[in-house]
Amino acid sequence: MADNRPLVEADADGPVVPVFVFDRDVLEHAGPPRVAFMLDALESLREGYRSRGSDLLIREGDPREVLPELAERFDADAVTWGRDYSGLARERDAEVRRALDEAGVAREAVHDAVCHEPGAIRTNDGDPYSVFTYFGRKWHDREKHPSVDPPDSEQLAEVSDDEPIPTLGELGFEEPEAKIPPASTAEARERLESFCGDDIYRYEEHRDYPAEACTSRLSAHLKFGTIGIREVYEATEAAKQGVEGDRRESVEEFQDQLAWREFYAQVLYFDPEVVTENYKEYEQEIDWQEDEDAIQAWKDGRTGYPIVDAGMRQLREEAYMHNRVRMIVASFLTKDLLVDWRVGYEWFREKLVDHDTANDNGGWQWAASTGTDAQPYFRIFNPMTQGERYDPDAKYIKRYVPELREADPEIIHSWHEASLTQRRSAAPEYPDPIVDHSERREAAIEMFETARGES
């Protein structure tokens, strides 16, 4: 309810009947971790409305039918909701608008999920940005809307609803294999307060080291609205007050990540096809490989590259992965295994609790050298040097790869070069590397040069 601009807009016209609709067209693209988190968030949200003498009406069906029916039942003057920016969401919203028009009900969609709506920040020629650097500068300079308070009891309609929130099974999902974090505004605010009181001042220097966990872990909360983007931004601005030098720059580095989130939302808004198509055009089709055994080894965290395997096992265990490691595992899939980025994107969509279409697509296409502002095709992460640089003591690796817990960090970070005897002695249960990085690096460069028409 807090920092919900559509709710405030609706309040201006009288008492509000809160509604949530489970849309099957959207659920088709969901994964068990996200749905489990969302159900927990809805329980918390419903309790918040009930504590104010109202309720959250839960419905399952086609919103084009459900919303006009509810509007008629409650004699509603208008229906208000927050905009989403994917192609699917925009098509749905357009159809809901038409259905409400036919029913004679006013409607308004309000920008809420980002500080600056897509298209608000453009080049001097009026075009959307395809490079983050310039977008980011303008994002920092633009004034942000203030956060808004939750409604008082008198702003909400006195309604009650005995329709239960459906279970995962009733929605057609199995229990996630990962442990899902609690979802509520209280939980999100606790994370925000803790982060802005300490780690945000170390963020710039330590954010790339997964063992240090110097990140906010707010991504799922921002995705599902258990906290608002304006509230988060205001907390970071407050953290900047009275600090200078490295501490201030560290806060601004975190704010950069909020800007990246909006940059990718803009990319998706103006080019919705990026969900399934390369953003960057190549002269020839990229000759991705289809090695099912290698793909399964990657999914299972059994590639023989420790930092990659640690990340993939963290994903299964927590429905989350540290951002630096996300880049490493994405590079490994696309540049070492030569597998289409869409395979990885689909797996992340299935397993991540914080999957966001714009962000995840942007990250995968960046790693695959097919996206906007992407990693050049010839710059290929070496998974061993990445592990040595960002997890030098192998603390993160050992946390998620128990087979390596008794191994010396030196052998862990040189696993690809170690002899078979050394590997069996250090960690007999851990697999050998499934590919040779040096060979695959050359193959990846050749694959992209062919796609570019250079060979």
KOLKOL-154144 format. One line per 3 residues: number of its first residue (from 0); their letters; for each residue x, z, y of C-alpha. Coordinates in Angstrom, 3 decimals, always signed. Layout:
N
NUM> a> X,Z,Y  ...
***
This chain:
455
0> mad> +0.000,+0.000,+0.000  +2.892,+0.677,+2.382  +4.417,-2.166,+4.400
3> nrp> +1.656,-4.510,+3.225  +0.897,-6.897,+6.082  -2.066,-8.656,+4.396
6> lve> -3.684,-5.252,+3.876  -3.252,-4.423,+7.557  -4.701,-7.790,+8.559
9> ada> -7.714,-7.123,+6.327  -8.117,-3.604,+7.751  -8.644,-5.065,+11.212
12> dgp> -11.990,-6.504,+10.121  -13.471,-3.460,+8.415  -13.327,-1.534,+5.134
15> vvp> -11.286,-3.220,+2.412  -12.103,-3.622,-1.278  -8.700,-3.823,-3.060
18> vfv> -8.565,-6.347,-5.929  -5.975,-7.457,-8.464  -6.577,-10.487,-10.685
21> fdr> -4.619,-11.225,-13.847  -4.245,-14.995,-13.713  -3.559,-16.620,-17.089
24> dvl> -1.815,-19.581,-15.453  +0.716,-17.172,-13.969  +1.042,-15.037,-17.103
27> eha> +2.111,-18.133,-19.043  +5.405,-17.932,-17.160  +5.873,-14.176,-17.552
30> gpp> +8.076,-12.112,-19.850  +7.414,-8.710,-21.459  +9.764,-6.711,-19.175
33> rva> +8.139,-7.993,-15.988  +4.611,-7.522,-17.262  +5.424,-3.980,-18.409
36> fml> +6.866,-3.161,-14.980  +3.848,-4.719,-13.273  +1.388,-2.707,-15.374
39> dal> +3.192,+0.512,-14.463  +3.125,-0.515,-10.795  -0.605,-1.200,-11.011
42> esl> -1.243,+2.256,-12.491  +0.579,+3.795,-9.543  -1.201,+1.537,-7.051
45> reg> -4.642,+2.302,-8.472  -3.923,+6.025,-8.294  -2.928,+5.605,-4.652
48> yrs> -6.242,+3.950,-3.804  -8.237,+6.517,-5.775  -6.521,+9.359,-3.927
51> rgs> -7.919,+7.803,-0.730  -11.502,+7.677,-2.029  -11.360,+4.005,-3.018
54> dll> -10.207,+2.112,-6.085  -8.313,-0.956,-7.234  -10.625,-3.451,-8.882
57> ire> -8.899,-4.968,-11.922  -10.081,-8.332,-13.157  -8.779,-10.932,-15.593
60> gdp> -9.626,-14.598,-15.190  -9.443,-17.572,-12.888  -9.085,-16.336,-9.276
63> rev> -10.986,-19.424,-8.120  -14.012,-17.936,-9.868  -13.308,-14.202,-9.701
66> lpe> -12.731,-13.906,-5.956  -15.851,-15.775,-4.761  -17.941,-13.724,-7.231
69> lae> -16.532,-10.437,-5.942  -16.929,-11.572,-2.337  -20.609,-12.221,-3.010
72> rfd> -21.086,-8.922,-4.833  -19.653,-6.905,-1.944  -20.998,-9.170,+0.792
75> ada> -17.408,-9.617,+2.001  -16.725,-11.353,+5.293  -13.250,-12.486,+4.231
78> vtw> -10.608,-12.482,+1.514  -6.999,-11.812,+2.494  -3.826,-12.011,+0.391
81> grd> -0.067,-12.338,+0.669  +1.526,-15.760,+0.423  +3.749,-16.760,-2.457
84> ysg> +6.160,-19.684,-2.209  +6.426,-21.311,-5.627  +4.686,-24.598,-6.338
87> lar> +2.362,-22.963,-8.874  +1.346,-20.226,-6.438  +0.730,-22.629,-3.592
90> erd> -1.456,-24.865,-5.760  -3.423,-21.809,-6.890  -3.823,-20.561,-3.316
93> aev> -5.060,-23.958,-2.144  -7.677,-24.018,-4.895  -8.777,-20.456,-4.079
96> rra> -9.157,-21.426,-0.422  -11.377,-24.359,-1.387  -13.478,-22.149,-3.661
99> lde> -13.961,-19.574,-0.914  -14.804,-22.302,+1.602  -17.505,-23.577,-0.719
102> agv> -18.839,-20.025,-1.004  -18.869,-19.668,+2.782  -16.266,-16.876,+2.804
105> are> -13.469,-16.781,+5.353  -9.928,-16.446,+4.000  -6.451,-15.772,+5.279
108> avh> -3.075,-15.843,+3.558  -0.432,-13.739,+5.307  +3.354,-14.040,+5.069
111> dav> +4.573,-10.758,+3.665  +7.237,-11.077,+0.945  +10.035,-12.100,+3.337
114> che> +11.064,-11.188,+6.867  +11.039,-14.807,+8.028  +8.616,-17.228,+6.435
117> pga> +10.001,-20.480,+5.012  +10.561,-22.968,+7.801  +10.975,-20.337,+10.489
120> irt> +14.763,-20.753,+10.403  +15.877,-24.366,+10.697  +18.803,-26.481,+11.815
123> ndg> +19.019,-27.658,+15.413  +17.497,-30.943,+14.199  +14.502,-29.108,+12.784
126> dpy> +15.426,-29.469,+9.105  +15.490,-26.685,+6.506  +18.990,-25.380,+5.851
129> svf> +20.748,-26.379,+2.634  +23.830,-24.257,+3.402  +23.504,-20.488,+3.511
132> tyf> +26.202,-19.662,+6.069  +24.323,-21.057,+9.061  +20.958,-19.866,+7.776
135> grk> +22.387,-16.376,+7.339  +23.691,-16.195,+10.898  +20.298,-17.036,+12.337
138> whd> +18.573,-14.683,+9.892  +20.658,-11.771,+11.172  +19.953,-12.683,+14.790
141> rek> +16.177,-13.065,+14.453  +13.943,-10.138,+15.311  +12.104,-8.760,+12.294
144> hps> +8.490,-7.589,+12.084  +8.288,-3.786,+11.891  +7.081,-2.214,+8.676
147> vdp> +3.435,-1.156,+8.581  +1.791,+2.055,+7.396  -0.596,+2.313,+4.447
150> pds> -4.314,+2.405,+5.278  -6.229,+5.598,+5.918  -9.184,+6.485,+3.733
153> eql> -11.706,+5.241,+6.319  -10.089,+1.793,+6.233  -10.894,+1.432,+2.538
156> aev> -14.272,+0.776,+0.978  -15.794,+3.582,-1.076  -15.798,+1.770,-4.388
159> sdd> -15.026,+2.788,-7.946  -14.161,+0.708,-10.960  -14.076,+1.717,-14.609
162> epi> -12.402,-1.507,-15.736  -9.178,-0.342,-17.443  -5.830,-1.893,-16.750
165> ptl> -5.133,-4.074,-19.807  -2.304,-3.265,-22.169  +0.647,-5.523,-22.903
168> gel> -0.899,-6.425,-26.229  -4.256,-7.277,-24.676  -2.454,-9.644,-22.315
171> gfe> -0.661,-11.272,-25.254  +2.784,-9.706,-24.872  +4.930,-7.681,-27.242
174> epe> +6.641,-4.493,-26.167  +9.943,-5.352,-24.455  +13.076,-4.523,-26.397
177> aki> +14.621,-3.116,-23.206  +13.893,+0.208,-21.576  +11.907,-0.617,-18.432
180> ppa> +12.473,+1.461,-15.283  +9.503,+3.243,-13.679  +7.578,+1.244,-11.086
183> sta> +6.150,+2.970,-8.034  +6.690,+3.170,-4.299  +7.998,+6.723,-4.730
186> ear> +10.619,+5.493,-7.203  +11.594,+2.611,-4.931  +11.923,+4.848,-1.892
189> erl> +14.050,+7.301,-3.840  +16.399,+4.463,-4.796  +16.493,+3.178,-1.227
192> esf> +17.216,+6.588,+0.258  +19.966,+7.282,-2.256  +21.586,+3.884,-1.754
195> cgd> +21.473,+4.012,+2.049  +22.900,+7.516,+2.017  +26.040,+6.620,+0.087
198> diy> +26.687,+3.399,-1.832  +25.684,+1.062,+0.963  +28.863,+2.113,+2.798
201> rye> +30.974,+1.088,-0.228  +28.934,-1.972,-1.063  +31.203,-4.682,+0.344
204> ehr> +34.274,-3.428,-1.495  +32.713,-2.251,-4.742  +29.609,-4.362,-5.375
207> dyp> +31.438,-6.789,-7.688  +32.614,-4.052,-10.087  +29.841,-3.547,-12.657
210> aea> +31.151,-0.225,-13.979  +30.721,+1.304,-10.523  +27.032,+0.350,-10.278
213> cts> +27.350,+0.190,-6.492  +24.116,-1.752,-6.053  +20.640,-0.809,-4.875
216> rls> +18.663,-1.786,-8.014  +15.750,-2.597,-5.684  +15.285,-6.186,-6.849
219> ahl> +12.331,-5.518,-9.164  +10.667,-3.361,-6.518  +10.982,-6.113,-3.921
222> kfg> +9.730,-8.663,-6.430  +6.569,-6.695,-7.204  +5.984,-5.165,-3.785
225> tig> +6.388,-1.529,-4.742  +8.448,-1.490,-1.580  +8.259,-3.852,+1.388
228> ire> +11.116,-5.970,+2.682  +10.658,-4.667,+6.236  +10.923,-1.055,+5.095
231> vye> +14.148,-1.896,+3.263  +15.567,-3.737,+6.258  +14.734,-0.860,+8.606
234> ate> +16.495,+1.575,+6.286  +19.627,-0.595,+6.373  +19.451,-0.788,+10.161
237> aak> +19.210,+2.993,+10.310  +22.242,+3.213,+8.019  +24.233,+1.157,+10.552
240> qgv> +23.565,+3.530,+13.404  +26.635,+5.460,+14.465  +29.025,+3.792,+12.030
243> egd> +31.689,+1.218,+12.770  +34.400,-0.769,+11.039  +34.321,-1.199,+7.275
246> rre> +31.244,+0.991,+6.827  +29.204,-1.097,+9.238  +30.452,-4.354,+7.704
249> sve> +29.476,-3.053,+4.293  +25.883,-2.489,+5.424  +25.816,-6.001,+6.888
252> efq> +27.085,-7.378,+3.576  +24.091,-5.842,+1.844  +21.817,-7.293,+4.514
255> dql> +23.374,-10.644,+3.662  +21.892,-10.290,+0.185  +18.442,-9.874,+1.731
258> awr> +19.108,-13.065,+3.680  +20.165,-14.884,+0.499  +16.833,-13.888,-1.034
261> efy> +15.014,-15.582,+1.842  +17.310,-18.599,+1.830  +16.416,-19.316,-1.788
264> aqv> +12.721,-18.719,-1.033  +12.992,-21.432,+1.610  +14.747,-23.801,-0.804
267> lyf> +11.935,-23.310,-3.328  +9.247,-23.727,-0.678  +10.532,-27.085,+0.549
270> dpe> +11.615,-28.355,-2.869  +9.403,-26.777,-5.568  +10.775,-29.216,-8.147
273> vvt> +14.060,-27.260,-8.262  +12.468,-25.007,-10.886  +12.938,-27.792,-13.432
276> eny> +15.138,-30.375,-11.682  +18.665,-30.372,-10.274  +18.703,-29.807,-6.528
279> key> +21.875,-31.863,-6.217  +21.734,-35.496,-7.296  +24.451,-37.012,-9.477
282> eqe> +24.969,-40.720,-10.035  +24.552,-40.288,-13.809  +22.733,-37.731,-15.939
285> idw> +24.882,-34.719,-16.771  +25.667,-34.873,-20.479  +24.722,-31.315,-21.380
288> qed> +25.397,-30.254,-24.966  +22.853,-28.779,-27.389  +24.707,-26.320,-29.596
291> eda> +22.020,-23.981,-30.921  +24.480,-21.690,-32.683  +26.512,-21.257,-29.491
294> iqa> +23.369,-20.666,-27.446  +22.230,-17.977,-29.879  +25.662,-16.330,-29.800
297> wkd> +25.418,-16.280,-25.997  +21.933,-14.743,-26.099  +23.041,-12.123,-28.622
300> grt> +26.255,-11.192,-26.807  +28.420,-12.429,-29.677  +30.613,-15.048,-27.984
303> gyp> +33.934,-13.258,-28.381  +34.349,-13.079,-24.620  +33.937,-9.357,-23.826
306> ivd> +32.623,-9.456,-20.244  +30.109,-12.164,-21.207  +28.911,-10.216,-24.214
309> agm> +28.641,-6.991,-22.241  +26.403,-8.689,-19.707  +24.152,-10.290,-22.293
312> rql> +23.768,-6.990,-24.125  +22.996,-5.160,-20.882  +20.244,-7.731,-20.361
315> ree> +18.696,-6.938,-23.735  +19.122,-3.181,-23.315  +17.989,-2.775,-19.696
318> aym> +16.187,-6.021,-18.764  +18.761,-6.152,-15.988  +22.284,-7.451,-15.423
321> hnr> +24.814,-6.729,-12.709  +24.989,-9.634,-10.241  +28.705,-10.418,-10.685
324> vrm> +28.160,-10.543,-14.419  +25.138,-12.820,-13.967  +27.474,-15.332,-12.342
327> iva> +30.011,-14.950,-15.166  +27.518,-15.458,-18.002  +25.880,-18.381,-16.185
330> sfl> +29.228,-20.061,-15.678  +30.104,-19.474,-19.318  +26.894,-21.086,-20.566
333> tkd> +27.125,-24.127,-18.318  +30.906,-24.659,-18.096  +32.272,-23.226,-21.374
336> llv> +29.370,-24.027,-23.686  +28.362,-27.092,-21.600  +24.695,-26.117,-21.969
339> dwr> +21.987,-27.075,-19.494  +21.348,-24.368,-16.873  +17.626,-24.551,-17.662
342> vgy> +18.278,-22.893,-21.030  +19.827,-19.924,-19.291  +17.178,-19.814,-16.585
345> ewf> +14.415,-19.672,-19.221  +16.187,-16.839,-21.068  +16.591,-14.841,-17.872
348> rek> +12.945,-15.457,-17.033  +11.989,-14.036,-20.418  +14.306,-11.013,-20.342
351> lvd> +14.804,-9.869,-16.728  +12.548,-7.249,-15.184  +13.499,-8.537,-11.721
354> hdt> +13.209,-12.261,-12.411  +12.304,-14.052,-9.212  +11.753,-17.800,-9.381
357> and> +13.599,-18.608,-6.168  +16.522,-16.223,-6.650  +17.151,-16.899,-10.319
360> ngg> +16.835,-20.640,-9.932  +19.197,-20.566,-6.977  +21.724,-18.508,-8.898
363> wqw> +21.640,-20.662,-12.002  +21.931,-23.916,-10.088  +24.782,-22.422,-8.035
366> aas> +26.702,-21.598,-11.217  +25.937,-24.994,-12.745  +27.135,-26.888,-9.649
369> tgt> +23.746,-28.552,-9.353  +22.208,-26.478,-6.566  +22.265,-26.015,-2.847
372> daq> +25.496,-24.533,-1.511  +26.695,-24.591,-5.127  +29.994,-23.708,-6.752
375> pyf> +32.111,-26.917,-6.823  +32.128,-28.383,-10.327  +35.910,-28.051,-10.621
378> rif> +35.922,-24.324,-9.816  +35.192,-22.757,-13.163  +35.159,-19.033,-13.818
381> npm> +37.679,-17.889,-16.400  +35.716,-15.185,-18.236  +38.863,-13.320,-19.260
384> tqg> +40.372,-13.093,-15.785  +36.940,-12.223,-14.394  +36.716,-9.331,-16.827
387> ery> +40.237,-8.146,-16.045  +39.673,-8.369,-12.289  +36.256,-6.750,-12.054
390> dpd> +36.354,-4.394,-15.049  +40.074,-3.582,-15.325  +39.622,-0.440,-17.437
393> aky> +36.937,-2.159,-19.541  +34.492,+0.673,-18.797  +31.564,-1.689,-18.368
396> ikr> +32.543,-3.687,-21.440  +32.865,-0.595,-23.606  +29.527,+0.724,-22.372
399> yvp> +27.672,-2.274,-23.773  +29.989,-3.500,-26.566  +30.523,-0.489,-28.822
402> elr> +32.765,-2.469,-31.203  +35.401,-2.438,-28.468  +35.190,+1.228,-27.452
405> ead> +38.366,+2.199,-29.305  +40.287,-0.892,-28.188  +42.880,-0.831,-25.457
408> pei> +41.803,-2.635,-22.244  +44.881,-4.842,-22.545  +43.777,-6.270,-25.898
411> ihs> +40.182,-6.564,-24.649  +41.232,-8.662,-21.668  +43.536,-10.835,-23.791
414> whe> +41.130,-11.201,-26.715  +41.238,-14.995,-26.470  +45.032,-14.980,-26.851
417> asl> +45.347,-12.233,-29.455  +46.246,-13.091,-33.023  +43.716,-12.690,-35.788
420> tqr> +45.694,-9.700,-37.064  +45.618,-8.051,-33.630  +41.878,-8.597,-33.321
423> rsa> +41.075,-7.211,-36.739  +43.247,-4.190,-36.091  +41.776,-3.449,-32.648
426> ape> +38.096,-4.158,-33.317  +37.282,-5.524,-36.778  +33.534,-5.852,-36.055
429> ypd> +33.877,-7.819,-32.818  +33.742,-11.651,-33.142  +36.473,-14.146,-32.379
432> piv> +35.963,-16.411,-29.342  +33.490,-19.155,-30.226  +35.192,-21.695,-27.929
435> dhs> +38.579,-22.191,-26.297  +38.123,-21.709,-22.542  +40.992,-23.986,-21.543
438> err> +39.688,-26.849,-23.658  +36.124,-26.388,-22.448  +37.246,-26.222,-18.829
441> eaa> +38.753,-29.678,-19.141  +35.648,-30.932,-20.962  +33.391,-29.554,-18.206
444> iem> +35.394,-31.254,-15.469  +35.290,-34.535,-17.388  +31.529,-34.135,-17.930
447> fet> +30.914,-33.699,-14.202  +33.284,-36.484,-13.193  +31.385,-38.823,-15.487
450> arg> +28.118,-37.700,-13.923  +29.646,-38.399,-10.506  +30.560,-41.919,-11.644
453> es> +34.295,-41.220,-11.460  +35.178,-41.878,-15.080
***
